[in-house]
Every structure is written in C-alpha cells, then in structure tokens.
Amino acid sequence: MYHVVGYHRPDSLSDALRLLAPVGRVAVAGGVHLHHDGGADPAELVDLQSAGLDTVVIEAESASLGATVRLQALVDDQRLPDVIREAARSEQPSTLRSLATLGGAIATASDDSLLLAALLVHDAVVGLASERHGERRVMLGDLLVEGRRPGELIVDVVVQTSGTGAIARTGRTPRDTPIVGVVGRRMRDHHGGSTKLAVCGVGVRPALVEPGDVATVQPIDDHRASGSYRSHLAEVLTGRVLEALS
C-alpha cells in the first residue's frame, strides 16, 4: 500500500526507466494492486499506460507479450495457447481483467496464480530493464525465486506456443482462484516427446515440478485448506492433467 505523493506518465520506455531510477517511485499500469494508506511510506507513481509496452507479437512457435497487455486481451487472443487464455481468465474477476496487466500478475506473484503456472510450462522468459543495470532476460521460474533488482521494470514476456496443454484446478467455486491448480504442456517429437508440469497453491509461488515429485510436496495449512488436502489435490489434479495430455 502506498501514500501517493506524485504522478508521472512517460510516453516511452526510456523515459519510464529514467523516472523509475530514484528510490520511492513505483511502476503501475492497471492499478489493480494499488492501495492508498495514509500511514504508508510516500511514493510517486510512474504510469506505464503510454510507454508502448502493450504489444502482442506472434511468431511461428512463440509469442512476445508486452508487460502492460491486459489480461482480458490474453483471454480474447485466439492465437495464444488455450491454457494461457484459460489461466488468464481465472486470474481476476471479469470486472478487473480489462484493467489488470500481465506485468502486474508477474510482479505480484500470487501463490495461487494459474496464469504464472501456465507461463512456466510454456518456457516463459521475462525481459527486464533498468536505467542502472540495462536490459536482461531471465526465465520466469528464476525470477519468481530471485526477484527483481531495484528500479528494474518488467518489459515483456516471451512464451513458446508449440505443443498441447491441459489444466486441472479445484476452487471453492468454479470462478474462484484455485486452492490448487496444475498446468501441463506436452511437446511431441520423433523421440516421443516430453511433458512439463507446474503447480500453484502448494507453495509460496507457482513452480515447475516433475510428475514423480508431486507426492512429496508438503504445503502449509491456511484458512482455505489444510496442507494435507492441498497435497492430495496436487496428486489428483496432476493425474487428470497427465491423462488429458496422454
């Protein structure tokens, strides 16, 4: 939560990076996760809506998604893998998907984010930039563990779009964020192919997991479900995903 004391709206990425360099400035796009709290530290907002980070570029077997692409745009884009579109639909209620952005979902990194799980199995690589450190690219899984450097901005995400996917999830209601969710992607080749799985709702962040390791997951208890129930769900849902991909 922030006590907002200033506002900037850059019209280019370079201007955005310059404005984000000083301590105490916060990047926003959709503003879904922004709250006002008079007792919080003061912050100046850098609004990215006009910085040109809302493009979607589709290649033969990959897609480059700008950081400020709205979640609803992902849902509506039929060129993207179905599991990414479905996961984006589950990330926010319909009233917020037209505001919430891909970069915001990654920056927030909710432990129950089905979208992050879907990006992980599609080999997501995140583009980052800052005035101090320049540009770099990092696998999404590494970024979720290591975090961003001070002043660093999420610029885009490149995902691989080949293969087939499947999702299985359990929530309190069909539209609720999942208690546990599993996303899988199957890539076929002349050697038979390979499968990637990612699980959300069983740790501090969504993560890739080997099919044989799901039974060893030991999630903690919380107000939504016990750890043992989450572990059971992870096994059951993994089985459903693997069956769907077989």
SEBA-91323 format. One line per 8 residues: number of its first residue (from 1); their letters; for each residue x, y, z of N, C-alpha, C. Coordinates in Angstrom, 3 decimals. Each point is the difference from the previous one (the first is absolute). Layout:
BEGIN
NUM	a	X/Y/Z/X/Y/Z/X/Y/Z; ...
REM end
This chain:
BEGIN
1	myhvvgyh	0.843/-1.192/0.000/-0.843/1.192/0.000/0.883/1.248/0.000; -0.465/1.043/-0.657/0.821/1.185/-0.182/-0.764/1.275/0.383; 0.758/0.948/0.496/-0.499/1.358/0.188/0.499/0.797/-1.204; -0.883/0.223/-0.969/0.400/0.580/-1.276/0.256/1.501/0.151; 1.216/0.414/-0.396/0.374/1.409/0.110/0.401/0.602/-1.346; -0.005/-0.804/-1.073/0.358/0.520/-1.312/-0.432/-0.951/-1.091; -0.107/0.522/-1.216/-0.474/-0.804/-1.127/0.754/0.396/-1.262; 0.463/-1.012/-0.759/0.701/0.228/-1.263/-0.581/-0.953/-1.037
9	rpdslsda	-0.079/0.454/-1.268/-0.514/-0.841/-1.074/0.935/0.101/-1.199; 1.069/-0.803/-0.029/0.958/0.059/-1.107/-0.612/-0.536/-1.288; 0.513/0.479/-1.146/-0.518/-0.444/-1.293/0.998/-0.882/-0.746; 1.007/-0.509/0.712/0.951/-0.929/-0.601/0.629/-0.849/1.097; 0.591/-1.126/-0.391/0.666/-0.864/0.973/1.200/0.700/0.625; 0.772/0.713/-0.795/1.187/0.676/0.542/-0.379/1.037/1.046; -1.080/0.736/-0.244/-0.457/0.973/0.992/-0.493/-0.703/1.262; -0.665/-1.133/-0.175/-0.486/-0.750/1.156/1.162/-0.477/0.867
17	lrllapvg	1.056/-0.506/-0.636/1.160/-0.479/0.755/0.685/1.151/0.730; 0.087/1.142/-0.651/0.605/1.170/0.655/-0.803/0.425/1.220; -1.324/-0.012/-0.138/-0.860/0.414/1.113/0.012/-1.000/1.142; 0.232/-1.275/-0.312/-0.012/-1.029/1.042/1.336/-0.126/0.722; 1.014/0.663/-0.485/1.323/-0.126/0.614/0.047/0.477/1.454; -0.598/1.143/0.356/0.067/0.437/1.398/-0.780/-0.925/0.932; 0.486/-0.150/1.196/-0.700/-0.789/1.022/-1.322/0.671/0.346; -1.029/-0.823/0.211/-1.285/0.538/0.408/-0.979/0.201/-1.137
25	rvavaggv	0.356/-0.477/-1.203/-0.913/0.078/-1.135/-0.471/-1.404/-0.363; -1.273/-0.125/-0.336/-0.633/-1.305/-0.194/-0.661/-0.039/-1.366; 0.278/-1.060/-0.766/-0.625/-0.167/-1.312/-1.411/-0.557/0.166; -0.951/0.559/-0.745/-1.368/-0.510/-0.023/-0.491/0.021/-1.445; -0.960/-0.869/-0.283/-0.644/0.000/-1.316/-1.499/-0.083/0.196; -0.488/-1.185/0.381/-1.425/-0.124/0.263/-0.412/0.546/1.349; 0.926/0.001/0.963/-0.292/0.513/1.335/-0.859/-0.903/0.845; -0.172/-1.268/-0.420/-0.875/-0.923/0.728/0.531/-0.275/1.403
33	hlhhdgga	1.327/-0.065/0.128/0.592/-0.338/1.296/0.473/1.236/0.770; -0.431/1.169/-0.422/0.399/1.232/0.655/-1.028/0.388/1.051; 0.460/0.283/1.205/-0.896/0.421/1.085/0.560/1.266/0.628; -0.904/0.795/0.542/0.426/1.214/0.696/-0.054/-0.239/1.501; 1.041/0.387/0.684/0.069/-0.133/1.449/0.752/1.213/0.522; -0.694/0.825/0.729/0.611/1.230/0.488/1.183/-0.229/0.909; 0.110/-1.227/0.585/1.119/-0.278/0.891/1.195/-0.605/-0.698; -0.113/-0.278/-1.312/1.090/-0.638/-0.722/1.059/1.024/-0.402
41	dpaelvdl	1.151/-0.515/-0.444/1.062/0.881/-0.469/-0.459/0.717/-1.272; 0.414/1.248/-0.196/-0.406/0.728/-1.211/0.605/-0.615/-1.251; -0.733/0.058/-1.106/0.479/-0.549/-1.260/-0.507/0.850/-1.154; 0.824/0.119/-1.029/-0.414/0.633/-1.246/-0.298/-1.097/-1.019; -1.148/0.108/-0.668/-0.409/-1.011/-0.958/0.517/0.338/-1.395; 0.473/-1.037/-0.698/0.406/0.123/-1.400/-0.969/-0.854/-0.810; -0.920/0.657/-0.685/-1.070/-0.659/-0.741/0.526/-0.446/-1.366; -0.077/-1.310/-0.274/0.601/-0.564/-1.215/-0.972/-0.109/-1.171
49	qsagldtv	-1.185/0.542/0.123/-1.017/-0.190/-1.036/0.428/0.504/-1.372; 0.834/1.023/-0.041/0.402/0.591/-1.284/1.435/-0.335/-0.387; 0.598/-0.988/0.668/1.416/-0.297/-0.223/0.241/-0.995/-1.133; -1.051/-0.437/-0.687/0.160/-0.884/-1.151/0.308/-1.441/0.344; -0.477/-0.462/1.156/0.288/-1.373/0.438/-1.216/-0.911/-0.095; -0.930/0.340/-0.896/-1.254/-0.757/-0.076/-0.140/-0.772/-1.306; 1.103/-0.369/-0.619/-0.054/-0.691/-1.286/-0.006/-1.526/0.180; -0.577/-0.696/-0.976/0.039/-1.454/-0.083/0.538/-0.358/-1.379
57	vieaesas	1.137/-0.702/-0.041/0.620/-0.395/-1.266/0.045/-1.518/-0.054; -0.651/-0.573/-1.006/-0.082/-1.445/-0.144/0.972/-0.465/-1.070; 0.871/-0.939/0.346/0.912/-0.623/-0.959/-0.467/-1.431/-0.266; 0.807/-0.772/-0.736/-0.399/-1.352/-0.377/-0.279/-0.882/1.217; 0.894/0.016/0.997/-0.168/-0.852/1.173/0.226/0.758/1.299; -0.168/1.309/-0.047/0.181/0.802/1.205/-0.890/1.231/-0.059; -0.163/0.630/1.151/-0.761/1.241/0.080/0.697/0.925/0.975; 0.144/1.271/-0.394/0.578/1.023/0.858/-1.133/0.876/0.514
65	lgatvrlq	-0.168/0.020/1.315/-1.121/0.687/0.639/0.523/1.176/0.811; -0.430/1.204/-0.339/0.424/1.185/0.734/-0.491/-0.024/1.436; 0.742/0.654/0.871/-0.312/-0.035/1.432/-1.332/0.629/0.336; -0.451/0.983/-0.787/-1.262/0.667/0.333/-1.177/-0.527/-0.818; 0.180/-1.145/-0.654/-1.139/-0.653/-0.655/-1.015/-0.387/1.066; -1.247/0.332/-0.221/-1.050/-0.295/0.975/-0.324/-1.488/0.002; -0.383/-0.505/1.144/-0.338/-1.411/0.105/-1.160/-0.362/-0.920; -0.951/0.907/-0.152/-1.122/-0.294/-0.888/0.466/-0.129/-1.439
73	alvddqrl	1.032/0.741/-0.381/0.548/-0.125/-1.353/0.602/-1.386/-0.203; 0.616/-0.563/1.041/0.514/-1.369/-0.092/-1.150/-0.991/-0.158; -1.056/0.210/0.761/-1.170/-0.877/-0.088/-0.577/0.011/-1.415; -0.037/1.163/-0.620/-0.666/0.169/-1.292/0.862/-0.387/-1.199; 1.308/-0.119/0.179/0.903/-0.227/-1.130/0.066/-1.491/-0.341; -0.699/-0.401/-1.042/-0.091/-1.405/-0.376/1.291/-0.543/-0.607; 0.987/0.836/-0.214/1.295/-0.466/-0.500/0.841/-0.614/1.109; -0.347/0.267/1.251/0.771/-0.489/1.132/-0.452/-1.401/0.394
81	pdvireaa	0.867/-0.780/0.671/-0.403/-1.326/0.470/-1.234/0.085/0.902; -0.874/-0.982/-0.136/-1.258/0.018/0.745/0.223/0.052/1.511; 1.029/-0.688/0.492/0.193/-0.024/1.448/0.430/1.367/0.533; 0.737/0.786/-0.782/0.358/1.351/0.432/-1.255/0.869/0.045; -0.846/-0.125/-1.007/-1.248/0.770/-0.031/-0.904/-0.379/1.173; -0.128/-1.303/0.247/-0.844/-0.452/1.114/0.555/0.449/1.343; 1.319/-0.086/0.153/0.619/0.417/1.262/-0.144/1.499/0.220; 0.114/0.788/-1.075/-0.186/1.448/0.123/-1.423/0.324/0.440
89	rseqpstl	-0.959/-0.782/-0.463/-1.395/0.224/0.393/-0.194/-0.227/1.505; 0.757/-0.912/0.564/-0.161/-0.328/1.426/0.759/0.946/0.917; 0.858/0.865/-0.572/0.886/0.827/0.823/-0.744/1.097/0.755; -1.017/0.573/-0.621/-0.753/1.092/0.607/-1.468/-0.147/-0.387; -0.915/0.547/0.788/-1.401/0.023/-0.440/-0.144/0.859/-1.248; -1.097/-0.209/-0.720/-0.189/0.680/-1.287/0.053/1.515/0.117; -0.392/0.531/1.155/0.000/1.453/0.179/1.404/0.583/0.059; 0.996/-0.834/0.279/1.371/0.488/0.142/0.929/-0.438/-1.120
97	rslatlgg	-0.393/-0.995/-0.796/0.901/-0.504/-1.039/0.312/1.048/-1.067; -0.905/0.948/-0.199/0.264/1.047/-0.993/0.959/1.059/0.537; 0.320/-0.061/1.285/0.954/0.922/0.615/1.321/-0.683/0.341; -0.078/-1.205/0.534/1.191/-0.711/0.460/0.911/-0.343/-1.179; 1.301/0.010/0.240/0.981/-0.228/-1.057/0.834/-1.244/0.268; 0.630/-0.490/-1.064/0.898/-1.149/0.114/1.167/0.313/0.923; 0.600/1.174/-0.162/1.118/0.371/0.867/-0.405/0.079/1.454; -1.218/0.484/0.254/-0.483/0.064/1.373/-0.159/-1.368/0.613
105	aiatasdd	-0.476/-0.971/-0.791/-0.146/-1.363/0.508/1.347/-0.598/0.366; 1.020/0.277/-0.813/1.335/-0.527/0.285/0.606/0.708/1.206; -0.155/1.325/0.068/0.568/0.753/1.119/-0.643/-0.399/1.323; -1.309/-0.264/-0.030/-0.702/-0.384/1.230/0.337/-1.423/0.405; 0.133/-0.896/-0.981/0.427/-1.388/0.216/-0.810/-0.698/1.085; -1.312/-0.021/-0.172/-0.857/-0.682/0.973/0.276/-1.497/-0.012; -0.031/-0.609/1.171/0.293/-1.430/0.088/-1.043/-0.851/-0.716; -1.220/0.530/-0.187/-1.067/-0.765/-0.646/-0.244/0.444/-1.441
113	slllaall	0.985/0.639/-0.615/-0.168/0.524/-1.363/0.091/-1.118/-1.031; -1.131/-0.353/-0.578/-0.030/-0.992/-1.072/0.689/0.537/-1.251; -0.060/1.318/-0.203/0.658/0.606/-1.156/1.511/-0.186/0.063; 0.588/0.210/1.165/1.449/-0.189/0.119/0.371/-1.458/-0.244; -0.830/-0.927/0.480/0.257/-1.418/-0.254/-0.042/-0.285/-1.500; -0.973/0.591/-0.705/-0.108/-0.201/-1.437/1.203/0.590/-0.729; 0.466/1.167/0.426/1.183/0.602/-0.617/1.240/-0.856/0.238; 0.106/-0.583/1.178/1.167/-0.827/0.316/0.115/-1.197/-0.937
121	vhdavvgl	-1.099/-0.698/-0.252/0.097/-1.180/-0.862/0.214/0.385/-1.456; -0.264/1.250/-0.338/0.263/0.478/-1.359/1.353/0.705/-0.089; 0.907/-0.345/0.925/1.401/0.461/-0.049/0.116/1.515/-0.052; -0.771/0.682/0.815/-0.028/1.461/-0.018/1.352/0.596/0.376; 0.421/0.963/-0.811/1.212/0.778/0.267/-0.414/1.455/0.138; 0.387/0.621/1.103/-0.420/1.359/0.315/1.095/0.986/-0.370; -0.395/1.046/-0.739/0.915/1.087/-0.310/-0.068/1.066/1.070; 1.157/0.398/0.523/0.094/0.989/1.067/0.934/1.124/-0.432
129	aserhger	-0.244/1.195/0.515/0.856/1.138/-0.345/0.030/0.991/1.150; 1.113/0.654/0.152/0.138/1.086/0.972/1.063/0.965/-0.510; -0.079/1.235/0.459/0.988/0.987/-0.433/1.388/-0.363/0.510; 0.073/-0.579/1.173/1.289/-0.315/0.613/0.615/-1.288/-0.548; -0.826/-1.046/-0.150/0.537/-1.321/-0.352/-0.174/-0.351/-1.479; -0.710/0.808/-0.765/-0.221/-0.320/-1.400/-1.078/-1.064/-0.163; 0.108/-0.769/-1.092/-1.008/-1.006/-0.321/0.535/-1.402/0.266; -0.901/-0.897/0.351/0.350/-1.408/0.147/-1.253/-0.840/-0.184
137	rvmlgdll	0.210/-1.299/-0.253/-1.109/-0.934/-0.133/0.235/-1.144/0.976; -1.060/-0.441/0.639/0.123/-1.036/1.025/-1.220/-0.904/-0.057; 0.220/-1.281/0.239/-1.116/-0.936/0.040/-0.959/0.402/1.126; -1.293/-0.124/-0.256/-0.994/0.403/0.991/0.199/-0.723/1.323; 0.285/-1.295/-0.041/0.199/-0.742/1.243/1.118/0.567/0.853; 1.100/0.421/-0.645/1.117/0.605/0.740/-0.402/1.363/0.561; -0.760/0.772/-0.792/-0.411/1.325/0.463/-0.912/-0.107/1.226; -0.889/-0.983/0.020/-0.902/-0.158/1.139/0.762/-0.318/1.280
145	vegrrpge	1.130/-0.667/-0.139/0.819/-0.337/1.173/0.908/1.167/0.393; 0.651/0.604/-0.982/1.027/1.003/0.284/-0.544/1.414/0.137; -1.122/0.302/-0.654/-0.552/1.346/0.028/0.727/0.943/-0.936; -0.501/1.212/-0.083/0.592/1.016/-0.880/1.011/0.855/0.745; 0.880/0.620/-0.756/0.941/0.955/0.576/-0.707/1.326/0.230; 0.526/0.841/0.898/-0.630/1.304/0.260/-0.115/0.823/-1.281; -1.178/0.579/-0.238/-0.227/0.831/-1.162/-0.233/-0.764/-1.288; -0.032/-1.335/0.070/-0.119/-0.814/-1.204/-1.465/-0.160/-0.388
153	livdvvvq	-0.260/0.123/-1.289/-1.361/-0.023/-0.526/-0.203/-1.235/-0.861; -1.131/-0.665/0.164/-0.384/-1.094/-0.885/-0.438/0.616/-1.330; 0.622/-0.415/-1.093/-0.255/0.589/-1.313/-0.896/-0.909/-0.847; 0.330/-1.289/-0.045/-0.790/-0.920/-0.807/0.214/-1.424/0.478; -0.758/-0.912/-0.584/0.118/-1.424/0.293/-0.089/-0.752/-1.316; 0.971/-0.869/-0.258/-0.021/-0.823/-1.201/-0.324/-1.429/0.404; -1.032/-0.577/-0.619/-0.402/-1.377/0.289/0.084/-0.838/-1.262; 0.265/-1.293/0.183/-0.036/-0.948/-1.106/-1.436/-0.496/-0.145
161	tsgtgaia	-0.493/-0.057/-1.223/-1.412/-0.302/-0.225/-0.252/-1.377/-0.594; 1.042/-0.780/-0.247/-0.191/-1.328/-0.582/-0.481/-0.983/1.065; -0.463/-1.155/-0.451/-0.446/-1.041/0.918/-1.468/0.118/0.338; -0.448/-0.899/0.860/-1.383/-0.005/0.480/-0.001/0.181/1.512; -1.070/0.574/0.518/-0.057/0.294/1.429/-1.265/-0.499/0.657; 0.035/-0.027/1.328/-1.167/-0.391/0.789/0.081/0.657/1.363; -1.171/0.290/0.570/-0.106/0.610/1.327/-0.970/-0.812/0.841; 0.333/-0.179/1.264/-0.937/-0.546/0.982/0.121/0.839/1.259
169	rtgrtprd	-1.112/0.330/0.601/0.014/0.891/1.157/-1.168/-0.318/0.906; 0.144/0.372/1.275/-1.090/-0.103/0.959/-0.067/1.290/0.800; -1.166/0.615/0.027/-0.235/1.209/0.786/-1.290/-0.135/0.783; -0.271/0.973/0.833/-1.241/-0.037/0.781/-1.217/0.157/-0.889; 0.163/0.749/-1.092/-1.044/0.139/-1.015/0.675/-0.095/-1.364; -0.758/-0.262/-1.080/0.627/-0.097/-1.324/0.749/1.264/-0.416; -0.404/1.173/0.485/0.630/1.260/-0.390/1.035/0.489/1.005; 0.177/-0.710/1.088/0.935/0.420/1.036/1.426/-0.315/-0.436
177	tpivgvvg	0.968/0.736/0.557/1.388/-0.372/-0.231/0.225/-1.395/0.576; 0.833/-0.802/-0.620/0.111/-1.397/0.425/0.641/-0.158/1.372; -0.485/-0.969/0.738/0.711/-0.424/1.207/1.298/-0.672/-0.436; -0.121/-0.889/-0.969/1.152/-0.617/-0.656/-0.309/-0.080/-1.487; 0.984/0.267/-0.821/-0.144/-0.121/-1.450/1.229/-0.642/-0.598; -0.202/-0.772/-1.057/1.101/-0.644/-0.714/-0.158/0.300/-1.485; 1.092/0.409/-0.634/0.018/0.257/-1.432/1.064/-0.883/-0.630; -0.330/-0.615/-1.127/0.965/-0.840/-0.697/0.119/0.375/-1.461
185	rrmrdhhg	1.157/-0.284/-0.576/0.244/0.218/-1.435/0.793/-1.172/-0.543; -0.505/-0.558/-1.088/0.631/-1.155/-0.633/0.603/0.408/-1.330; 1.298/-0.242/-0.163/0.699/0.272/-1.254/0.366/-1.339/-0.632; -0.439/-0.226/-1.226/0.249/-1.272/-0.671/1.112/0.165/-1.043; 0.859/-1.009/-0.081/1.040/-0.027/-1.021/0.266/-1.444/-0.388; 1.023/-0.229/-0.813/0.269/-1.355/-0.492/0.521/-0.919/1.093; 0.328/0.557/1.183/0.408/-0.828/1.135/-1.176/-0.333/0.912; -1.175/0.468/-0.340/-1.175/-0.266/0.822/-0.540/1.230/0.702
193	gstklavc	0.891/0.966/0.263/-0.454/1.246/0.614/0.285/0.072/1.483; -0.371/1.124/0.592/0.220/0.232/1.431/-1.160/0.806/0.557; -0.137/-0.046/1.313/-1.100/0.689/0.676/0.548/0.900/1.091; -0.538/1.210/0.080/0.325/0.923/1.085/-1.242/0.233/0.838; 0.190/0.055/1.321/-1.089/0.259/0.934/0.364/1.164/0.901; -0.992/0.819/0.337/0.170/1.054/1.011/-1.199/-0.048/0.931; 0.264/0.275/1.263/-1.030/-0.070/1.037/-0.087/1.347/0.707; -1.220/0.440/0.280/-0.194/1.192/0.829/-0.867/-0.375/1.200
201	gvgvrpal	0.142/0.765/1.076/-0.784/-0.239/1.198/0.617/-0.963/0.988; 1.241/-0.418/-0.244/0.634/-0.934/0.934/1.299/0.546/0.592; 0.371/1.214/-0.371/1.221/0.599/0.524/-0.111/1.504/0.003; 1.112/0.659/0.241/-0.021/1.462/0.054/-0.134/0.618/-1.383; 0.210/-0.809/-1.048/-0.131/0.482/-1.377/-0.300/-1.194/-0.903; -0.647/0.213/-1.141/-0.143/-1.086/-0.977/1.379/-0.489/-0.440; 0.096/-1.292/-0.303/1.316/-0.549/-0.336/-0.141/-1.196/-0.914; 1.025/-0.212/-0.826/0.101/-1.214/-0.782/0.273/-1.175/0.921
209	vepgdvat	-0.530/-1.161/-0.361/0.186/-1.183/0.833/0.047/-1.224/-0.897; 0.832/-0.957/0.352/0.034/-1.265/-0.710/-1.214/-0.831/0.396; -0.599/-0.731/-0.945/-1.196/-0.783/0.327/0.191/-0.923/1.204; 1.152/-0.611/0.115/0.230/-0.922/1.104/0.241/0.670/1.335; 0.193/1.334/-0.009/0.292/0.715/1.242/-1.231/0.638/0.634; -1.139/-0.061/-0.667/-1.200/0.662/0.517/-0.385/-0.563/1.356; 0.157/-1.316/0.192/-0.393/-0.640/1.262/0.857/0.467/1.172; 1.169/0.579/-0.275/0.888/0.423/1.079/-0.258/1.438/0.438
217	vqpiddhr	-0.894/0.695/-0.688/-0.306/1.387/0.349/-0.631/0.049/1.386; 0.448/0.928/0.826/-0.523/0.141/1.356/-0.468/1.435/0.240; -1.162/0.348/-0.541/-0.503/1.372/0.168/-0.445/0.271/1.430; -0.021/1.274/0.364/-0.399/0.385/1.347/-1.517/0.132/0.096; -0.507/-0.011/1.227/-1.420/0.246/0.235/-0.279/1.503/-0.090; -1.183/0.353/-0.454/-0.456/1.376/0.102/-1.520/0.005/0.102; -0.613/1.198/-0.079/-1.430/0.114/0.236/-0.838/-0.647/-1.094; 0.616/-0.282/-1.172/-0.769/-0.572/-1.107/0.031/-1.519/-0.016
225	asgsyrsh	1.082/-0.586/0.472/0.120/-1.459/-0.048/1.187/-0.455/0.832; -0.072/-1.238/0.460/1.119/-0.574/0.745/1.107/-0.415/-0.965; 1.197/-0.135/0.534/1.113/-0.426/-0.826/-0.214/-1.395/-0.570; -0.569/-0.900/0.797/-0.229/-1.360/-0.483/-1.016/-0.021/-1.138; -1.018/0.861/0.088/-0.993/0.075/-1.067/0.621/0.560/-1.277; 0.835/1.008/0.143/0.683/0.562/-1.163/0.901/-1.052/-0.658; 0.702/-0.757/0.799/0.871/-1.038/-0.534/-0.810/-1.040/-0.764; -1.140/-0.394/0.581/-0.879/-0.957/-0.677/-0.505/0.567/-1.325
233	laevltgr	-0.418/1.261/0.019/-0.476/0.631/-1.227/1.083/0.021/-1.070; 1.218/0.308/0.397/1.099/0.074/-0.966/0.193/-1.336/-0.711; -0.081/-1.096/0.745/0.142/-1.319/-0.617/-1.155/-0.307/-0.943; -1.217/0.255/0.463/-1.180/-0.302/-0.815/-0.012/0.837/-1.273; 0.254/1.299/0.132/-0.040/0.879/-1.148/1.123/-0.292/-0.993; 1.158/-0.378/0.515/1.108/-0.406/-0.884/-0.405/-1.208/-0.825; -0.652/-0.959/0.625/-0.473/-1.171/-0.729/-0.960/0.376/-1.120; -0.886/0.950/0.270/-0.951/0.417/-1.025/0.702/0.694/-1.165
241	vleals	0.979/0.828/0.320/0.733/0.697/-1.065/0.785/-0.985/-0.853; 0.695/-0.924/0.639/0.780/-0.974/-0.749/-0.896/-0.877/-0.879; -1.167/-0.341/0.505/-0.938/-0.790/-0.796/-0.468/0.795/-1.215; -0.282/1.288/0.214/-0.460/0.844/-1.104/1.073/0.173/-1.062; 1.265/-0.051/0.402/1.111/0.206/-0.937/0.478/-1.281/-0.662; -0.467/-1.139/0.493/0.495/-1.283/-0.523/-0.558/-0.303/-1.391
REM end
